[in-house]
Every structure is written in structure tokens, then in C-alpha cells.
């Protein structure tokens, strides 16, 4: 379980999630991974999106976020962390509907391959984004749920909001009073400032984490700003940790201090995998990924892989792959959308 908070307002997109993965055993909640990534940013040909998952944490023996990133990017193995650069002629330049089709068809096929006992649990994806339509951009906010019977989605793909409106959605271990306060704070003080809105969403995750065994207090958050060609990646480290592991124990290898856990970021010519990074800027495809953290006293910067926890009961190592079919199904992703709650 987790808490995901996703939103779109004016010309910005926002997302915040914790890092904790748990499972039930003998009626108890057991911590499995306190550094899990649940967030995926996608830059498409006609949209910028960010999404996250809650529920089933592994598909085909891989972390669910990794499975989704592989399905969208077409890269067979994204388990190594760091940055993967695409070769000439391999650019990923796909539109919103194709992104949705790849996600839904691949995840649904993998969900059906789960053991019957695992299919009793749901997998929920929520996300938001901006689609660059004319005469004005469209706000996208969606939710897709997979269960043992079917998959279904809700959303508002045709939303063309007034300048001062926003849309916000949550999923996971939702404490309604906390989310209600967050909505009220956004309406009162957050709509004018992207940074303030992101901060309010982070506070909601942190407050929930302090009250729930199912939600962690370390928070990864994102701001997408297409007009500035910027993706902001933020990490809040709680007092109870876990701390960010250093990239090297070698005293002769001086590196900037690690400051940020990063999500998946799928760009046309590069894939940024979940990693640890120093604060700073990485540039690709004419846009900037800005990692927000303490400034370095060394100079330069880095993005470095870290070990992700395997599925419970499985030793570390590369799992055997099961191919997830991506079938042509027309525009099911768009057809099955209905109206979603607005801010």
C-alpha cells in the first residue's frame, strides 16, 4: 500500500508518493522495501504525464513501476538504474493514446498471469498530465484499476479548465480528513505557486505516513513545467529515514553527497531509471531535469544506481522474463474514460 497524490493546475503537473512497500503476513503488516519507486514521468509527442501505482507491487517478478516503464519505452530490461541513452533512430516519440494503450494492455496481461491468490488484490494506477491540443492545452487526470474480473478507468480526457481551476486525485491508504485539508489549503494558498502546491501535496503524504503503517514518510515529488521545458524532481528525507545510501565507500573517490532518489523519467532519447543523484541539472531532448537537494561542496554531479528489493521470497538477481503482449485494441484507453472529480 502507499499514498499517491496527483494533480494538474494551469500549466503545471504535480505528483507525490511515498517509498514504502509492505505485505501482510499472519495478520501483521511487514515492511519489505522502504526505498521503492512508484512514480513514472513520460514525455510523449503530444503530452507530458506523470503516474504512480498502488497495490500489487510486482508483475512478472519485476517491480511494477519497472514493468510499466519497460512496456511504454519498449526497452526489455530497465533493472540496472542510471541513465540509458537511445541510439540514433530509436527515439521514443509516441502520443497519449499509444502510451495509454501500451500501459493498459501490458499490465492487464501481466495481472492475468498472477497466481489466483495474488489477483484478489487490486492494482491501481493514477496520473495527471497536459496534452498539447489547440486552441488550449487539455488537463489530463486519470485512474485505472485492475482486479481479478476486469480493468476499468475513470478520467476526464476532454477537460479544458478555467485558468484558476485545478484537479487533484488520490489513491492508496487515503485518510479523508488529511486530503480534505490539503484540498482546502490548495484552494486557499496553493493555486498561485507551483512550489507551494507541491509542498502541500508532500505534506499530505508525510502526515499520512506518520499516521499509517502502510505509508512511508520519505516522499518523492515531481513538478512538470512544459512551458519552461523543465522537470523538477524533489526528495524529502524524513527524520526516521532510511537515509540515502552513499554511491561509494572509497575515500579516494570524492563525489557530491547523494541528495535525491529519482523516479523513472522516459524521454524521447533517454530513460532515467530509479537512482540516487546529487542535486543539479541533467539535460536531454531540449529540456532540463532538475534534481532538488542540498547543494554540493565538491562540484559536478552524478546519477547512480542502487539495489532494489526483489519480490518477497525471491533472491536478488535478474528474474526470468515473461513477455507481456501489447495488442492492437483501437482506442480503448480513451473510450473507457468517464468524468472525474474536479478541484
N, C-alpha and C positions, 0 to 999 in steps of 0.2 A: 504494500500500500504506500501511498505517497500523498502529497498535495500539489496539484498543478493549478496555477493561476495564469490565465492568458487573456490578452486584451488588445484592442485596436482603438486608437483615438487620433482624429485628424490625419496627419501624415506620418504617424509612428505606429509601430507594433511592439508589444511587450509580452514577456513570458518570465515566470519564476517557478522554480521547483526545488524541492529538497533532494538529497542524495541517498536516502536510506532505503534499502531493500530488506524486507523481513519475510518470514514464513511462519506458519503455525505448526507447532509440534506438541502433542499431548496437552492441548488446551492452552499452551503458552505462546507468546509472541517471541520469536527468536530473531535476533539481528543477524543478517547474512552479509550485507555489504553496506558500509557507511560512506562509500565514495562512488556510488553508482551514478552514471549519467542517464538522464531521462529526457533530454532535450535535443532536438534536431532543427537546425536552421537550413532553409533551402532557398537558393536564389535561382528562380526559373526565368524563362524567356519573357514572361508577361506578369510575373508576380514575385514578391518576397514573402516567405512563410516561416513560421516557427511553430513547432508542435512538440507535444510530450505524451508519455504514456503512463498509465497506472493499471495495476492488476498483474496479469501474467508477465513475469519478468524475463522469461527465456523462451525463445522459439527455435526449434531445430537445434537445441543445445547452445545457442548463442544469446547474448543479451538482446532484449527486444529492440532497443534503440539501434544496435549494430545491424540487426536483421533488416529493420526498416531502411536504414541508410544504404545498405547493400542493394535492397530492392529498387530504391529510387536511382541510385548512382550507376547501377549495373556493374559495380566492382565486386568481384567474387569474395574477397576477404579483406575486411577492414578491422581486423583484430589487433593490429600492431601499434596503433597510436601514431602520433606525429602527423605529418602532412604528406599526402600523396599527390604529386603533380601528374596531370594527364598529358599524354603525348599529343603531338600535332594530329589533328583530325579526330581526336577522341573527346572533344568538348561536350559537356552535358548542357544542352540548351533545349529544355522541354517546357511545355506550358502547364498551366494549373490543372487542367483536366487530366493530362497524361500523368502528372505527379500523383494525383489522387487515385487514378486507376492502378498504377503500379503498387501503391501502398495497400489499397483495399484488397486487390486480388491476391497479392503475395501473402499478406498477413492472414487473410481468410483461409487460404490453402494450408498454411503452416498451423493455424489454430485447429483445423480438422485433423491434422496429424498428431496432435497431442493425445496422450492417454485419456480415456474417458473420465477418470477421476480429475485430471487437470482441467478438462473442459467444463467442469462445474463452476470454475472461476471465470470471471469476465476479464476482458482486456478492453480498456477504453483509451482512445486517442483523442486529445483535444488540441486545437490550434487556432491561430489567427494569422492574418496577413493583409497585404494590399495587392490588388490586381490593377494593372495599369491600363484601364479602359478609357474611352472617350465618351462624353466630354469631361467626366470627372473620374477619379480613381474609385474603385469599389473596396469597401471594407469586407473582409472575409473573416468569419468566425464559425467554427465547425466542431462537431463531436461525432466520433464513430465508435460504436460499441460492437464487440464480438462476443458471442456466447455460444453455447452448445447447439442452439437451434439455427441461428442466422447471424448476419451482421446488419446493422442499420445505422443511419446517420441523421443528424439534425444540423441545421445551419441556416444561414441567410446569404446565399451567394449573390443576390441582387441588391444588397444594401448600399445605398448612396446617401450617406448621412449628412445632416446639417453640420456645420463647422464645429459646433460646440458639443456634439454628442460623442458618446463612447459606447463600446460594447465590451463586456467582461464575462468570462466563463470560468468555472472551477470544476475540478473533478478529483476524486480520491477520498481521503478522510476529511470531509468538509465539516467544519464547525460553523453552523449558520450564524451565530452572533458575531464571530470574528470576521466572516466575509461581509456581513451587513455593515459592520463598522468600516471595513475597507471601502466598500461602495460609497458610503456617506463621506468618508474622507476624500475620496477621488472627486466626488461632486463638489465638495466644499473648497478643496485646495490643490487637487492634483491635475486638473484638466489643462491648466496653463503651462505646466512644466513637465516635459518628458521624464526628467530625472526624478521629480517629486512623485510622479505616478509610479515609476518603477520602484522607488523606495517604499511606497505604501504597500505594493504587492509583496515585496520582500518581507516587510513587517508581518503581513498576514501569514506567510509561510512560517516564519520564525515563531510567532505566537502560537500557531497550531502545533509546531514541533515541541514547544515547551509543555503543551497540554496533552500530547498524544504519544503513545509508544510506537505508532505506525508512521510517524513523520519525523524526519531529522531536522536539525537546526542549522546545518550548513546549507547555504542556498546559492544556486546558480541562477542568474537572471540575464535577460537579453533585452536590448533595445535595437530595433531595426529602423534605420533612418534613410530610406532610399533617396530622398532629395539631396542629402549630404553624402550619399554613396558610402555610408558608414554602418557597421555592425558593432554594437557595443557589447562586450562580454564582461560580466561582473561576477565576483565571487565573494560571498560573505562567510567568513570563518567564525563559527560560534566559539564561546569560551570552553565548551566541552569537547570540541574537536569532532572528528580526528584532524590533526594538523596535516598540512600538505607535506608529503614526503619529499625530501631533497632529491635533486636529479643526480647527484654524485657525492660519494663519501671520500673522494680522493682530494686531499688537501692541496695538491698541485693543480687541480682543475678548478679554477675560480670561475664561478658562474653567478649571475644575478640571483637573488633569492627567489624561490618559487612563490607566486602570489595568487594564481588563478587556476582552478580546474575549468577546463573548456568543454563545451558540448561538441556534437557533430555539426560542422558547417559545410554544406555541399554547395560549392561554387562551380561555374562552368568549366574551369580549367584546373581545379584543385579540390581535394577533400581534406578538411581538417578533422582529424579523429579526436575523441576524448583524450585529453592530455593534461599535463601540468605546464604552466607557462609563467614567464615573468611578465610584469606589466610592460606595456609597449604597444607597438603597431606592426601589423603584418599586412602587406599589400598584395592583391592579386585581382585580376579582371577589372581593373579600374576602380576598385573600392578598397576601403580600409577596414580591417578587423582590429578593433581597439580593445586590448586586454587591460581592464582596470584593476590595479592593485598598487601596493606600495612601490614608490619609485626605487630604482636600483641605484646602489652605490658603486657598482662595478662598471656599468656601461654595457651597451649591447642588450641582447635578449635571447630567449630560446623558447622552443616548444618541444616537450619531451614526453615520451610515452610513460605510462605507469601500468602496473599489473591490475587487471580487472578480475574480480572474483568469478570463478566458473559456477555453473549451475550446482545447487546443493547435491552432494553425493558424487560429484564428478571431479577428478583430479585436474590440476592445471594442465593445459595443453590444447592443441587445436582440435576441436571436435570434428567428427566425421560429418560431412556435409550432406544435407538432403536438399535437392534442387527445388526451389519454390517457383512453380509455374506462374507466368504472367500472361493471362489470356486476354484476347480482344473481346470486350463486352460492350462496346459502344460507349455511351456517356452515363453509365450507371452512377458514377460518383456525383454528377451534377443532378441527375433526375431525382435521386432519393433524398434531396435536401428539402427541409421544411423550415418554417420561420423559427428563429432562435431569439431568446430573451435579449433585449437591448438595455443599455445603461440608462 
